[in-house]
Amino acid sequence: MPTRGRRGADLSEAHAPGSFDLSELRALYGEDGLRTLLAVALDEFESQRIALGAALARRQWEPAAQALHRLTGTAAFFLRDEAMLEPLGYAERALRLADEFLAERAVARAEATLAALGEAFAQALTKPDDGRWRDGWPAP
């Protein structure tokens, strides 16, 4: 029996944790539209990581929580394994509690997830999920 993802996509094939599910988005937007969507999402992701870092450096917990919420939402749109977002959710809740000790511990755990998500965005933008190369991408 096939496994269904949150958007109803067949996820029966094995996927690497943290990989993006681009099949439905590719069908909806086409290859060029998907590349544009990924580029915009990567830009937003990087901007929010900067905002998160700046808010944390100033010990401004609410702006940090808002940036982390936006990071989570940006990644959730593409992510196959939503369980990967759990460290981000814990960190956001800790930041909203404004408990410095709890927030620092939770954010430290979330950093690894953010790094993996940033890499997943970069990889998805570099090479299409279906392995096709076109429009200036390197030949196989």
BELDAFEN-V454633 format. One record per run of one state. SS is the DSSP state (@ for helix, = for strand, . for the rest). FROM is the first residue (numbers start at 1). TO is the last residue. Records with the same first field share a line. If there is no record, write none. Layout:
SS: FROM-TO + FROM-TO
//
This chain:
.: 1-3 + 5-9 + 11-19 + 21-22 + 58-60 + 77-78 + 80-81 + 98-99 + 127-140
=: 4-4 + 10-10 + 20-20 + 79-79
@: 23-57 + 61-76 + 82-97 + 100-126
//
